Amino acid sequence: MAAVASHRQAWLTTVAFADIESLILALGGEVLEREGSRVKLGVRPIIGFHGETVAELRAQFIAAVDDYLEEGV
């Protein structure tokens, strides 16, 4: 039987995805694995953020979650 490659591979990154994933799940959201290295994070209501660098991405994510939490979960 041939081995089937899984899309669940660990990749070395500078973003601590496990921390982001834990937060999304703690907020009642969902984490869906997609094809390749794509992941869909879902929280209702949607929390949007954008950054061009890891530092910007992290700062915008934290600011967006702070705003969400201030509005009440």
C-alpha angles and dihedrals in degrees: 000000000000119000115248117221113236124216087219097095124143114240127194108239139160092233114082095228093175089063092049091046092051091050093049090051092046089054089056095258132131136240115211122188115223135187116308113346095333119124128183116214115198129192125160114251096035116251110208127197138155137191137170096211134034090254092051092044092052093046093048092047092051092047092049093050091046090053091048093050093047089056090054129257 
